[in-house]
């Protein structure tokens, strides 16, 4: 199993526009081989920023890399942009390979 995660620091008050951008995206992830699931999570709210994280779960790192090198990836990421001033910094990306722990 492979988990790709991004963390976003959003300017307080810009949450509705940020969330609207994500909800209205034309996502094709469900059609990509190896894709399992996606979630956008809202974290702590401070006076300085609102923290969000997105994560996608994949069968393996190769499936994720296939997606990131596809035309669909570029098309998806060139869609509607959140209102100016939304992001306090570029997203922080992390990629981690996990082995699923299963009950035998």
Secondary structure, DSSP 4 states (H G I P E B T S, - for coil): -EEEEEEEEE-TT-HHHHHHHHHT----GGGSTTEEEEEEEEEEE-SS-EEEEEEEEESSHHHHHHHHTSHHHHHHHTSPPPPTT-BSSPPEEEEEE-PPP---
